[in-house]
Amino acid sequence: MKKLFLILSIVWWATPWGTAQTKNVDIDNVSFYYAYRLFPTQPRDPIQFAYTARVHAGSVAKNHLNLEELEAAFYIAGQTRTTDESEAQMQVEMTMGDIVIASSNVSERKQEVKSKDGKVTTYYYYRVVVVYSFDSSYRFLAGEEVLEDGNIFSRPIPQTFSTQEYDSRKQAVDYWNNNREVLVASFYTDHAMKTVREVSGFASSQFGFPEKKDVRYTLKTIDEKKHNENTAFRTAVDTLKALLQATTPDELPDRERLNSLIDYFKSIPAKYTDPKLKADVRLRYAAYYNLCALHYYMDEPEKVAEYADLLIANGYDTRDGERMKKDAAALQKQFDTTGIRTRHFHPESYFQNTPADS
């Protein structure tokens, strides 16, 4: 990486500081994927807490479900599970209802096959179609206070299961009758685990710090071989893309590794100052845009706002600057609300090493 920055610096400083070789440049999007942590939509006090998870089941469901396994599968991203009720600031309860079979009927499908000589042969295929219902619910509690409650499978919603097709009605019926208990057990397991997954996802979005991966974002580059800045600018953007794309929800890239890129993009508006020459205007736009993006992805909203104002004042596609100012304000509000100043941290180590009143 140091070698790459050295190459960038050489290209940058070797570039003539004269007028551009062309009056215009094309601006292209460079897509990359980025990862970070989401903040809770309902932050608790304390924002990092311990929780317990309990699963209850109906009278029949108990015979088909492993309640401890379901409890172990539940999670709130970024929060701490405990089995000690006295240590928990939140209690999560999930209740699994019973499977109720509404109907089991044989469905018939007719297929006619015509041979080369015109003879038509009719085939019949049979399957059992089972309609059943399952209901489940959840509650999030803080002591006696109910924070959230609801149903995952409400009303309850009818579910449909179909066997494979058989050559006779009897085969289809026999399959259902002989395997009914095993199939019903799988219905319980599938829907109970779906409940746990959905409640985990909802709880994580409301109260936790779930990971957001492979989010697509863009940088701006130029594509004009006749322009003096083409090689240096494209090299800088490619380097920035590689650094940002390597970002994880737990960790940002080393700030020092970005300083030469920041210096490079800041040099562009000072180097290409003509307010009317399209090439200069577009180069400044791309540089300011990348500076906004860089600081946004590095969790520095105050710097985003600074360069967004310059992006707007530059006059080329001012909507980008206005949008980035809104994004920066939204990010700053999240920081102020949670007291956390980054979207990239490992919750367990971060909260252990951060004073409670910080």
C-alpha positions, 0 to 999 in steps of 0.5 A: 500500500505504501508503494501505491501511495508513492506511485500516486504522489509521483503521478500527482506531482509530475503532472503539469500545473498548466491548463488542461489539454481538453476543455471537458472531462467525462465523469463516471461512477465507480461502484463499490460495496461497503459494510457498517453497523446500524444503530437501534431505532429504539435505543435503550438506556443503557444503550448496551444491555443484557437480555434473556430469551424464553420460548413457551409452547402450546400443549401439543407443540411442546412434544415437537419442539426443542425449546432450549434450542430455539432460545439459543437461536435467538439473538439481539445483535450487539447486545449480551445474552444472559441466563440470569434474570437478575442481570437482564435489562430486557426479557424476550418471550416467544410463544409457539402455538399448536399446528391445526390441520384444516384439511387434507385433500387429494389433488388430481392432475390430468395429462394427455400425451399424443404419440407420433401416430396421433394416439392420445394417452391420458395419465393421472397424477395425485398429490395430497394438499394439506392446509394447516395453521400455526400462530406465534407471538412475542413480547419484549419486556423491561421488568413489568413494562411491555416494550413491544408485542405482536404476532409473527403468524397472526389470524393465524395465516393458513399454510399449505403443504403438498406432497410429491405426485404419485401415480395413484390416489392410494399412494398419495394418501398412504404417504400422508397417512404413514408420514403424518407425524414426521411431517407435522413435526417438521411444520413445527420446527420450520415455523418455530425457527422462522419465528425466532429468526424474524423476532431476532431480526426485529429486536436487533433493528429496534434495540441492537447493532446489526451488521449491514454488509454489501451496501452499494455506494459510488465514488466519482472518477474521470475518463479523459485520456487527453486530460493531464489529471486522468491517470492520477485521478483514476489511481486515487479513486481506485486506491480509495475504493479498495480501502473502503471496500475492505472496511468491516462492521467492526473496523475502519481502515487506518486513517493515516492511509487515507491522508495522502488521498485526502490531500490529493483530492483537496489539491484539485480545486486549487489546481483547476480554478476556472469557474467557466471551463467545463473540465475544471468545474467537473474535476472540482465536482468529482474531487468534492464528491469524493471528499464528501464520500470519504469522510462520510464512510469514515464516520466524520459527518462534520467534514461531509457538511464542509465539503458538501457546501463547496460541492453545492457552490461549485454549481455542477449537480448541486443535488449531490451536495444537498443530499450529502448534507442531509446524510451527514445531518442524519448521521450526526443525529444518530451519533448525538442520540446514541453517544456513539461516534462511529458505525464501525466497532465490535460491540463487546469490546467497545462497550467494555472499554467505554465508560458508561457516561461517555 
